[in-house]
Structures are given as structure tokens and as C-alpha cells.
Amino acid sequence: MNKKSSRSLADELKSYVAPFRYDGSGEFHLKSHKTNEKGGLDKDTATKIIEANRKRLNDFQEKLYAQDRWSMLLIFQGMDAAGKDSAIKSVFEGINPQGCDVWSFKQPSSRELDHDFLWRSTIALPERGRIGIFNRSYYEECLVVRVHPEILAKQKIPQQLVTKDIWKERFEDISAMERYLARNGTVILKFFLNVSKEEQRERFLERLEDPAKNWKFSLADIGERALWAKYQAAYQDMIHHTSTKAAPWIVVPADHKWFSRVVIGSAIVSALDKLDLHFPKVDKADRSEFKQVREALLAEERAK
């Protein structure tokens, strides 16, 4: 891909990424980010952009895999019913599954609790040439654990280490790890699907009415909904303290799923476009070997 086409692609997608990207520069206020933003698009236009981004992503993913130098880590966070699962499914539709790994981090097991809080995520990090997708992540340790202090009490951390600075320390540890990964060739993008409380209510009601979605609902979801303000405060603090140029947060307007997919796909494609991905070049020795293989195959045909 030449520089001209790279610039035009970046320009084409910039308006769907830049307004929602926060890399730690300046102030951050979650309340200033609208959940129902549409970016001046209608659903039909958005659908075309989504499809175009899928084709671009497929092309980039093949080159990423073949080049085997970079890796990509995509983190998805959000309240229940924010649309994380469906966004991942939509954005990566048609992408070769051999080049992607999706991890969903649930309640820690007893084995995981015998390690530091980053351990279970670290062993799932993507290899070079691959895209790793975390559906929830180590950031849960600064969200659900912060909102529910009783969970922290079960983590077997020496009591003298659990101080009032523990969240600040976890932000520092996470940022240090992400900086390390970036310096070793992992491109990191973090998506917070910013859904409104009203939209979450409508989606919960939809789940109750749809037999195909009943399994997604539990009474615990209502309990977490009652803690909405605490979660929003935790997200505000987390995004403010862990956004960096190497690992920015994309605050995705999530009330309209079709627009959230435009933002997510555009951010991923834009990041991959900057890597100058290409298929490995074949050297003279390999070309000579290819010639011998071709002759052997043609000889088989002649022998028949």
C-alpha cells in the first residue's frame, strides 16, 4: 500500500475515530461523551462502511499473519448489554479465525487467584502475527473489584499491601505492562462501549422477551445496574489514568450498535494501516527452489 492510499484511508476514517480517542492528552470527562452519537451517518451508510472495513481488515490480517512481526491486542470493556459480544462478531465477520484469538475473562478460578491479577491475561496475549481479542480483561480488576471490595478481600494479597493507593498502583502496573508490550511490537487498542442506562434497560427488556437471548440475563445484572453511578466513576478514573499514546482508549458511543461498529472497525483498520504491512518478499534462493519444484510438478504431468 503506497503512502498516498494510506493517507487517503486515514483521512476517510478519521472522523469516526478521532472524536472518540483519548490518549491521555488533556482532560477527560466521561460525561462529555454522548452515548447516542451517530457521526452524521444513517444506518444504510454505516452498513457500507462496516462492510468496507471488514474487507480492509481481512486484507490487513492476512499480511499481519504472513509478516509475523507485529501483533494486535484489542480490549473490550463495557456495562452489561453494551454490545461487546455482538460488536466483536460483526466487526470480525469473515475474518480468518486462524489469525485471531478471543478470550472472555469471567470470575477468577482458584488457580488464577494464586497468581497476580495480570497473570491470567498475560498468558493469553497474542503471538506475533495474530490478533488477540479480550472480551473483558485485566481492567475488571479496576472496575468490578473496585465496586465490590469483598472480591478484593478474596484475592489472597498480603493485607499490608492493600492500601488506599491500590487502584493507583494497579493503574501504574497496567500502564507499565502495556508500554512494555507496545515496545515489543504489540499494537494495543482499548474500547469502552459507552451505553446509556436507558438503553441498557431497553436491551434487558428485549432479552427477557426473546427466547434466544433469555440465557444472557440473570438477576445479578439488575444488582449491577443498581451500582451504575459507582461503575461510571470507576470507568472515569480508569480511562483517565490508563490512556496513553501507546495504548489509547476509544470511548465508543454504544446506544446505536451500527455506529459503534463503524467506530470500532475504523479504529482497528486505521491502526493496522500505519504498520506498513506486506507479504514477505521471496529471495533468489527461494525463487530458484520454486523453479525446481515447478519443473518436478510439470514432469509428473508429462509422465502421465
Buried (B, 14 or more C-beta within 10 A) or exposed (E): EEEEEBEEBBEBBEEBBEBBBBBBEEEBEBEEBBBBBBBEBEEEBBBEBBEBBBEBBBBBBBBBBBBEEBBBBBBBBBBBBBBBBEBBEBBBEEBEEEBBBBBEBEEBEEEBBEEEBBBBBEEBBBEBBBBBBBBBBBBBBBBBBBBBEEBBEEBEBEEEEEEEEBBEEBBEBBBEBBBEBBEEEBBBBBBBBBBBEEBBEEBBEEBEEEEEBEEBBEEEBEEBBEBEEBBBEBBBBBBBBBBBEBBBBBBBBBBBBBBBBBBBBBBBBBBBBEBEBEEEEEEEEEEEEEEEEEEEEEEEEEEE
